[in-house]
Amino acid sequence: MTELSESRNEFYEKLIHSFQNDADPQIYDKIYSNLCGLLAHGDLNNKEYDLLKEVLYELERI
């Protein structure tokens, strides 16, 4: 896994925790939308793809 991939993974893992502190709804919507776009069009390896899907699932539950 590349250094960039490792950085992405750390970012995704921390993202859920930031939303557990009642993020501003507009910021939440913008970030959620951007993550969905990345999932649809991003150049992700399998691990990143699976992790991003997990992050989006967790954000939908908040």
PyMOL Python script that loads the backbone (N, CA, C, O; Angstrom):
from pymol import cmd

cmd.read_pdbstr("""\
ATOM      1  N   MET A   1       0.856  -1.181   0.000  1.00  0.00           N
ATOM      2  CA  MET A   1       0.000   0.000   0.000  1.00  0.00           C
ATOM      3  C   MET A   1       0.899   1.241   0.000  1.00  0.00           C
ATOM      4  O   MET A   1       1.923   1.280   0.682  1.00  0.00           O
ATOM      5  N   THR A   2       0.506   2.226  -0.758  1.00  0.00           N
ATOM      6  CA  THR A   2       1.318   3.432  -0.867  1.00  0.00           C
ATOM      7  C   THR A   2       1.154   4.315   0.356  1.00  0.00           C
ATOM      8  O   THR A   2       0.237   4.138   1.158  1.00  0.00           O
ATOM      9  N   GLU A   3       2.072   5.277   0.479  1.00  0.00           N
ATOM     10  CA  GLU A   3       1.987   6.230   1.594  1.00  0.00           C
ATOM     11  C   GLU A   3       0.698   7.033   1.505  1.00  0.00           C
ATOM     12  O   GLU A   3       0.062   7.311   2.522  1.00  0.00           O
ATOM     13  N   LEU A   4       0.308   7.411   0.274  1.00  0.00           N
ATOM     14  CA  LEU A   4      -0.938   8.153   0.083  1.00  0.00           C
ATOM     15  C   LEU A   4      -2.126   7.317   0.536  1.00  0.00           C
ATOM     16  O   LEU A   4      -3.029   7.828   1.198  1.00  0.00           O
ATOM     17  N   SER A   5      -2.132   6.049   0.187  1.00  0.00           N
ATOM     18  CA  SER A   5      -3.222   5.171   0.599  1.00  0.00           C
ATOM     19  C   SER A   5      -3.302   5.071   2.111  1.00  0.00           C
ATOM     20  O   SER A   5      -4.394   5.089   2.680  1.00  0.00           O
ATOM     21  N   GLU A   6      -2.162   4.967   2.761  1.00  0.00           N
ATOM     22  CA  GLU A   6      -2.153   4.891   4.220  1.00  0.00           C
ATOM     23  C   GLU A   6      -2.699   6.175   4.823  1.00  0.00           C
ATOM     24  O   GLU A   6      -3.428   6.132   5.814  1.00  0.00           O
ATOM     25  N   SER A   7      -2.355   7.318   4.235  1.00  0.00           N
ATOM     26  CA  SER A   7      -2.875   8.593   4.730  1.00  0.00           C
ATOM     27  C   SER A   7      -4.383   8.667   4.553  1.00  0.00           C
ATOM     28  O   SER A   7      -5.094   9.140   5.439  1.00  0.00           O
ATOM     29  N   ARG A   8      -4.869   8.201   3.412  1.00  0.00           N
ATOM     30  CA  ARG A   8      -6.314   8.189   3.171  1.00  0.00           C
ATOM     31  C   ARG A   8      -7.018   7.319   4.200  1.00  0.00           C
ATOM     32  O   ARG A   8      -8.045   7.703   4.760  1.00  0.00           O
ATOM     33  N   ASN A   9      -6.458   6.156   4.438  1.00  0.00           N
ATOM     34  CA  ASN A   9      -7.085   5.246   5.393  1.00  0.00           C
ATOM     35  C   ASN A   9      -7.168   5.868   6.779  1.00  0.00           C
ATOM     36  O   ASN A   9      -8.194   5.753   7.448  1.00  0.00           O
ATOM     37  N   GLU A  10      -6.106   6.522   7.212  1.00  0.00           N
ATOM     38  CA  GLU A  10      -6.123   7.188   8.514  1.00  0.00           C
ATOM     39  C   GLU A  10      -7.181   8.282   8.532  1.00  0.00           C
ATOM     40  O   GLU A  10      -7.891   8.449   9.524  1.00  0.00           O
ATOM     41  N   PHE A  11      -7.288   9.024   7.438  1.00  0.00           N
ATOM     42  CA  PHE A  11      -8.278  10.093   7.341  1.00  0.00           C
ATOM     43  C   PHE A  11      -9.690   9.524   7.446  1.00  0.00           C
ATOM     44  O   PHE A  11     -10.509  10.037   8.208  1.00  0.00           O
ATOM     45  N   TYR A  12      -9.977   8.479   6.696  1.00  0.00           N
ATOM     46  CA  TYR A  12     -11.312   7.890   6.724  1.00  0.00           C
ATOM     47  C   TYR A  12     -11.656   7.373   8.116  1.00  0.00           C
ATOM     48  O   TYR A  12     -12.783   7.530   8.586  1.00  0.00           O
ATOM     49  N   GLU A  13     -10.678   6.756   8.768  1.00  0.00           N
ATOM     50  CA  GLU A  13     -10.926   6.208  10.095  1.00  0.00           C
ATOM     51  C   GLU A  13     -11.235   7.304  11.112  1.00  0.00           C
ATOM     52  O   GLU A  13     -12.046   7.102  12.015  1.00  0.00           O
ATOM     53  N   LYS A  14     -10.590   8.467  10.969  1.00  0.00           N
ATOM     54  CA  LYS A  14     -10.822   9.577  11.898  1.00  0.00           C
ATOM     55  C   LYS A  14     -12.095  10.346  11.569  1.00  0.00           C
ATOM     56  O   LYS A  14     -12.650  11.025  12.433  1.00  0.00           O
ATOM     57  N   LEU A  15     -12.556  10.246  10.338  1.00  0.00           N
ATOM     58  CA  LEU A  15     -13.696  11.038   9.894  1.00  0.00           C
ATOM     59  C   LEU A  15     -14.957  10.725  10.692  1.00  0.00           C
ATOM     60  O   LEU A  15     -15.688  11.641  11.069  1.00  0.00           O
ATOM     61  N   ILE A  16     -15.218   9.473  10.951  1.00  0.00           N
ATOM     62  CA  ILE A  16     -16.421   9.086  11.692  1.00  0.00           C
ATOM     63  C   ILE A  16     -16.432   9.751  13.060  1.00  0.00           C
ATOM     64  O   ILE A  16     -17.468  10.247  13.501  1.00  0.00           O
ATOM     65  N   HIS A  17     -15.295   9.764  13.728  1.00  0.00           N
ATOM     66  CA  HIS A  17     -15.226  10.340  15.069  1.00  0.00           C
ATOM     67  C   HIS A  17     -15.527  11.832  15.062  1.00  0.00           C
ATOM     68  O   HIS A  17     -16.110  12.355  16.013  1.00  0.00           O
ATOM     69  N   SER A  18     -15.135  12.516  14.000  1.00  0.00           N
ATOM     70  CA  SER A  18     -15.402  13.956  13.944  1.00  0.00           C
ATOM     71  C   SER A  18     -16.893  14.240  13.840  1.00  0.00           C
ATOM     72  O   SER A  18     -17.357  15.271  14.327  1.00  0.00           O
ATOM     73  N   PHE A  19     -17.653  13.344  13.214  1.00  0.00           N
ATOM     74  CA  PHE A  19     -19.090  13.554  13.086  1.00  0.00           C
ATOM     75  C   PHE A  19     -19.854  13.169  14.347  1.00  0.00           C
ATOM     76  O   PHE A  19     -21.016  13.545  14.502  1.00  0.00           O
ATOM     77  N   GLN A  20     -19.239  12.447  15.224  1.00  0.00           N
ATOM     78  CA  GLN A  20     -19.913  12.078  16.458  1.00  0.00           C
ATOM     79  C   GLN A  20     -20.022  13.265  17.403  1.00  0.00           C
ATOM     80  O   GLN A  20     -20.684  13.178  18.438  1.00  0.00           O
ATOM     81  N   ASN A  21     -19.382  14.366  17.057  1.00  0.00           N
ATOM     82  CA  ASN A  21     -19.456  15.581  17.869  1.00  0.00           C
ATOM     83  C   ASN A  21     -20.454  16.566  17.288  1.00  0.00           C
ATOM     84  O   ASN A  21     -20.267  17.777  17.410  1.00  0.00           O
ATOM     85  N   ASP A  22     -21.517  16.066  16.655  1.00  0.00           N
ATOM     86  CA  ASP A  22     -22.579  16.899  16.091  1.00  0.00           C
ATOM     87  C   ASP A  22     -22.048  17.957  15.133  1.00  0.00           C
ATOM     88  O   ASP A  22     -22.124  19.154  15.409  1.00  0.00           O
ATOM     89  N   ALA A  23     -21.521  17.512  14.030  1.00  0.00           N
ATOM     90  CA  ALA A  23     -21.014  18.427  13.010  1.00  0.00           C
ATOM     91  C   ALA A  23     -22.147  19.280  12.452  1.00  0.00           C
ATOM     92  O   ALA A  23     -23.306  18.865  12.442  1.00  0.00           O
ATOM     93  N   ASP A  24     -21.801  20.463  11.995  1.00  0.00           N
ATOM     94  CA  ASP A  24     -22.752  21.363  11.349  1.00  0.00           C
ATOM     95  C   ASP A  24     -23.393  20.620  10.170  1.00  0.00           C
ATOM     96  O   ASP A  24     -22.680  20.033   9.356  1.00  0.00           O
ATOM     97  N   PRO A  25     -24.735  20.638  10.067  1.00  0.00           N
ATOM     98  CA  PRO A  25     -25.414  19.886   9.001  1.00  0.00           C
ATOM     99  C   PRO A  25     -24.949  20.247   7.589  1.00  0.00           C
ATOM    100  O   PRO A  25     -24.865  19.366   6.734  1.00  0.00           O
ATOM    101  N   GLN A  26     -24.648  21.507   7.327  1.00  0.00           N
ATOM    102  CA  GLN A  26     -24.192  21.897   5.987  1.00  0.00           C
ATOM    103  C   GLN A  26     -22.816  21.311   5.686  1.00  0.00           C
ATOM    104  O   GLN A  26     -22.556  20.855   4.572  1.00  0.00           O
ATOM    105  N   ILE A  27     -21.944  21.328   6.679  1.00  0.00           N
ATOM    106  CA  ILE A  27     -20.614  20.751   6.495  1.00  0.00           C
ATOM    107  C   ILE A  27     -20.738  19.243   6.323  1.00  0.00           C
ATOM    108  O   ILE A  27     -20.088  18.656   5.458  1.00  0.00           O
ATOM    109  N   TYR A  28     -21.565  18.623   7.141  1.00  0.00           N
ATOM    110  CA  TYR A  28     -21.802  17.184   7.036  1.00  0.00           C
ATOM    111  C   TYR A  28     -22.277  16.826   5.635  1.00  0.00           C
ATOM    112  O   TYR A  28     -21.744  15.904   5.018  1.00  0.00           O
ATOM    113  N   ASP A  29     -23.279  17.550   5.124  1.00  0.00           N
ATOM    114  CA  ASP A  29     -23.825  17.262   3.794  1.00  0.00           C
ATOM    115  C   ASP A  29     -22.772  17.416   2.706  1.00  0.00           C
ATOM    116  O   ASP A  29     -22.705  16.604   1.784  1.00  0.00           O
ATOM    117  N   LYS A  30     -21.954  18.454   2.811  1.00  0.00           N
ATOM    118  CA  LYS A  30     -20.923  18.697   1.798  1.00  0.00           C
ATOM    119  C   LYS A  30     -19.874  17.586   1.812  1.00  0.00           C
ATOM    120  O   LYS A  30     -19.493  17.073   0.761  1.00  0.00           O
ATOM    121  N   ILE A  31     -19.416  17.222   2.993  1.00  0.00           N
ATOM    122  CA  ILE A  31     -18.413  16.162   3.091  1.00  0.00           C
ATOM    123  C   ILE A  31     -19.002  14.831   2.638  1.00  0.00           C
ATOM    124  O   ILE A  31     -18.352  14.079   1.912  1.00  0.00           O
ATOM    125  N   TYR A  32     -20.216  14.540   3.058  1.00  0.00           N
ATOM    126  CA  TYR A  32     -20.860  13.283   2.664  1.00  0.00           C
ATOM    127  C   TYR A  32     -20.988  13.215   1.148  1.00  0.00           C
ATOM    128  O   TYR A  32     -20.705  12.180   0.544  1.00  0.00           O
ATOM    129  N   SER A  33     -21.413  14.314   0.535  1.00  0.00           N
ATOM    130  CA  SER A  33     -21.561  14.368  -0.917  1.00  0.00           C
ATOM    131  C   SER A  33     -20.221  14.149  -1.615  1.00  0.00           C
ATOM    132  O   SER A  33     -20.140  13.408  -2.595  1.00  0.00           O
ATOM    133  N   ASN A  34     -19.177  14.793  -1.109  1.00  0.00           N
ATOM    134  CA  ASN A  34     -17.849  14.630  -1.707  1.00  0.00           C
ATOM    135  C   ASN A  34     -17.341  13.196  -1.566  1.00  0.00           C
ATOM    136  O   ASN A  34     -16.716  12.669  -2.486  1.00  0.00           O
ATOM    137  N   LEU A  35     -17.602  12.568  -0.431  1.00  0.00           N
ATOM    138  CA  LEU A  35     -17.179  11.182  -0.245  1.00  0.00           C
ATOM    139  C   LEU A  35     -17.926  10.250  -1.187  1.00  0.00           C
ATOM    140  O   LEU A  35     -17.347   9.299  -1.713  1.00  0.00           O
ATOM    141  N   CYS A  36     -19.211  10.518  -1.403  1.00  0.00           N
ATOM    142  CA  CYS A  36     -19.982   9.710  -2.352  1.00  0.00           C
ATOM    143  C   CYS A  36     -19.410   9.863  -3.760  1.00  0.00           C
ATOM    144  O   CYS A  36     -19.313   8.889  -4.507  1.00  0.00           O
ATOM    145  N   GLY A  37     -19.032  11.091  -4.115  1.00  0.00           N
ATOM    146  CA  GLY A  37     -18.420  11.322  -5.418  1.00  0.00           C
ATOM    147  C   GLY A  37     -17.094  10.599  -5.560  1.00  0.00           C
ATOM    148  O   GLY A  37     -16.797  10.038  -6.615  1.00  0.00           O
ATOM    149  N   LEU A  38     -16.299  10.610  -4.505  1.00  0.00           N
ATOM    150  CA  LEU A  38     -15.028   9.895  -4.520  1.00  0.00           C
ATOM    151  C   LEU A  38     -15.258   8.401  -4.688  1.00  0.00           C
ATOM    152  O   LEU A  38     -14.532   7.732  -5.423  1.00  0.00           O
ATOM    153  N   LEU A  39     -16.256   7.890  -4.013  1.00  0.00           N
ATOM    154  CA  LEU A  39     -16.569   6.473  -4.124  1.00  0.00           C
ATOM    155  C   LEU A  39     -16.977   6.131  -5.552  1.00  0.00           C
ATOM    156  O   LEU A  39     -16.594   5.084  -6.074  1.00  0.00           O
ATOM    157  N   ALA A  40     -17.750   7.004  -6.181  1.00  0.00           N
ATOM    158  CA  ALA A  40     -18.241   6.745  -7.532  1.00  0.00           C
ATOM    159  C   ALA A  40     -17.157   6.928  -8.596  1.00  0.00           C
ATOM    160  O   ALA A  40     -17.131   6.193  -9.583  1.00  0.00           O
ATOM    161  N   HIS A  41     -16.271   7.894  -8.404  1.00  0.00           N
ATOM    162  CA  HIS A  41     -15.347   8.255  -9.477  1.00  0.00           C
ATOM    163  C   HIS A  41     -13.878   8.190  -9.092  1.00  0.00           C
ATOM    164  O   HIS A  41     -13.008   8.416  -9.933  1.00  0.00           O
ATOM    165  N   GLY A  42     -13.595   7.884  -7.841  1.00  0.00           N
ATOM    166  CA  GLY A  42     -12.210   7.920  -7.374  1.00  0.00           C
ATOM    167  C   GLY A  42     -11.390   6.737  -7.849  1.00  0.00           C
ATOM    168  O   GLY A  42     -11.923   5.690  -8.220  1.00  0.00           O
ATOM    169  N   ASP A  43     -10.094   6.928  -7.829  1.00  0.00           N
ATOM    170  CA  ASP A  43      -9.145   5.883  -8.188  1.00  0.00           C
ATOM    171  C   ASP A  43      -8.689   5.219  -6.894  1.00  0.00           C
ATOM    172  O   ASP A  43      -7.635   5.551  -6.353  1.00  0.00           O
ATOM    173  N   LEU A  44      -9.489   4.281  -6.407  1.00  0.00           N
ATOM    174  CA  LEU A  44      -9.241   3.661  -5.107  1.00  0.00           C
ATOM    175  C   LEU A  44      -8.858   2.198  -5.281  1.00  0.00           C
ATOM    176  O   LEU A  44      -9.351   1.521  -6.184  1.00  0.00           O
ATOM    177  N   ASN A  45      -7.977   1.716  -4.413  1.00  0.00           N
ATOM    178  CA  ASN A  45      -7.717   0.283  -4.416  1.00  0.00           C
ATOM    179  C   ASN A  45      -8.837  -0.406  -3.627  1.00  0.00           C
ATOM    180  O   ASN A  45      -9.686   0.269  -3.044  1.00  0.00           O
ATOM    181  N   ASN A  46      -8.845  -1.716  -3.606  1.00  0.00           N
ATOM    182  CA  ASN A  46      -9.948  -2.456  -2.971  1.00  0.00           C
ATOM    183  C   ASN A  46     -10.103  -2.136  -1.491  1.00  0.00           C
ATOM    184  O   ASN A  46     -11.223  -1.989  -1.002  1.00  0.00           O
ATOM    185  N   LYS A  47      -8.990  -2.026  -0.775  1.00  0.00           N
ATOM    186  CA  LYS A  47      -9.064  -1.751   0.663  1.00  0.00           C
ATOM    187  C   LYS A  47      -9.638  -0.364   0.910  1.00  0.00           C
ATOM    188  O   LYS A  47     -10.477  -0.182   1.792  1.00  0.00           O
ATOM    189  N   GLU A  48      -9.183   0.620   0.126  1.00  0.00           N
ATOM    190  CA  GLU A  48      -9.701   1.981   0.269  1.00  0.00           C
ATOM    191  C   GLU A  48     -11.189   2.033  -0.062  1.00  0.00           C
ATOM    192  O   GLU A  48     -11.964   2.697   0.627  1.00  0.00           O
ATOM    193  N   TYR A  49     -11.576   1.336  -1.109  1.00  0.00           N
ATOM    194  CA  TYR A  49     -12.979   1.302  -1.515  1.00  0.00           C
ATOM    195  C   TYR A  49     -13.843   0.726  -0.395  1.00  0.00           C
ATOM    196  O   TYR A  49     -14.873   1.301  -0.045  1.00  0.00           O
ATOM    197  N   ASP A  50     -13.429  -0.394   0.157  1.00  0.00           N
ATOM    198  CA  ASP A  50     -14.190  -1.023   1.240  1.00  0.00           C
ATOM    199  C   ASP A  50     -14.255  -0.127   2.469  1.00  0.00           C
ATOM    200  O   ASP A  50     -15.304  -0.019   3.104  1.00  0.00           O
ATOM    201  N   LEU A  51     -13.142   0.515   2.806  1.00  0.00           N
ATOM    202  CA  LEU A  51     -13.107   1.393   3.970  1.00  0.00           C
ATOM    203  C   LEU A  51     -14.002   2.607   3.760  1.00  0.00           C
ATOM    204  O   LEU A  51     -14.704   3.023   4.681  1.00  0.00           O
ATOM    205  N   LEU A  52     -13.985   3.181   2.557  1.00  0.00           N
ATOM    206  CA  LEU A  52     -14.830   4.331   2.273  1.00  0.00           C
ATOM    207  C   LEU A  52     -16.304   3.945   2.331  1.00  0.00           C
ATOM    208  O   LEU A  52     -17.119   4.716   2.836  1.00  0.00           O
ATOM    209  N   LYS A  53     -16.658   2.774   1.826  1.00  0.00           N
ATOM    210  CA  LYS A  53     -18.045   2.312   1.934  1.00  0.00           C
ATOM    211  C   LYS A  53     -18.449   2.179   3.397  1.00  0.00           C
ATOM    212  O   LYS A  53     -19.570   2.531   3.766  1.00  0.00           O
ATOM    213  N   GLU A  54     -17.553   1.680   4.223  1.00  0.00           N
ATOM    214  CA  GLU A  54     -17.833   1.547   5.657  1.00  0.00           C
ATOM    215  C   GLU A  54     -18.032   2.913   6.304  1.00  0.00           C
ATOM    216  O   GLU A  54     -18.935   3.091   7.122  1.00  0.00           O
ATOM    217  N   VAL A  55     -17.185   3.883   5.938  1.00  0.00           N
ATOM    218  CA  VAL A  55     -17.316   5.242   6.472  1.00  0.00           C
ATOM    219  C   VAL A  55     -18.665   5.827   6.088  1.00  0.00           C
ATOM    220  O   VAL A  55     -19.357   6.389   6.937  1.00  0.00           O
ATOM    221  N   LEU A  56     -19.048   5.704   4.826  1.00  0.00           N
ATOM    222  CA  LEU A  56     -20.332   6.252   4.380  1.00  0.00           C
ATOM    223  C   LEU A  56     -21.496   5.582   5.106  1.00  0.00           C
ATOM    224  O   LEU A  56     -22.468   6.243   5.473  1.00  0.00           O
ATOM    225  N   TYR A  57     -21.395   4.279   5.310  1.00  0.00           N
ATOM    226  CA  TYR A  57     -22.440   3.566   6.045  1.00  0.00           C
ATOM    227  C   TYR A  57     -22.565   4.114   7.465  1.00  0.00           C
ATOM    228  O   TYR A  57     -23.672   4.338   7.953  1.00  0.00           O
ATOM    229  N   GLU A  58     -21.434   4.326   8.121  1.00  0.00           N
ATOM    230  CA  GLU A  58     -21.461   4.855   9.486  1.00  0.00           C
ATOM    231  C   GLU A  58     -22.022   6.273   9.517  1.00  0.00           C
ATOM    232  O   GLU A  58     -22.768   6.620  10.433  1.00  0.00           O
ATOM    233  N   LEU A  59     -21.671   7.099   8.526  1.00  0.00           N
ATOM    234  CA  LEU A  59     -22.182   8.465   8.480  1.00  0.00           C
ATOM    235  C   LEU A  59     -23.689   8.479   8.260  1.00  0.00           C
ATOM    236  O   LEU A  59     -24.383   9.346   8.793  1.00  0.00           O
ATOM    237  N   GLU A  60     -24.200   7.538   7.486  1.00  0.00           N
ATOM    238  CA  GLU A  60     -25.646   7.457   7.265  1.00  0.00           C
ATOM    239  C   GLU A  60     -26.386   7.129   8.557  1.00  0.00           C
ATOM    240  O   GLU A  60     -27.544   7.513   8.724  1.00  0.00           O
ATOM    241  N   ARG A  61     -25.737   6.436   9.452  1.00  0.00           N
ATOM    242  CA  ARG A  61     -26.371   6.048  10.717  1.00  0.00           C
ATOM    243  C   ARG A  61     -26.416   7.184  11.722  1.00  0.00           C
ATOM    244  O   ARG A  61     -27.202   7.137  12.668  1.00  0.00           O
ATOM    245  N   ILE A  62     -25.586   8.208  11.538  1.00  0.00           N
ATOM    246  CA  ILE A  62     -25.517   9.316  12.504  1.00  0.00           C
ATOM    247  C   ILE A  62     -26.733  10.203  12.363  1.00  0.00           C
ATOM    248  O   ILE A  62     -26.864  11.191  13.086  1.00  0.00           O
TER     249      ILE A  62
END
""", "prot")
cmd.dss("prot")
cmd.show_as("cartoon", "prot")
cmd.util.cbc("prot")
cmd.orient("prot")
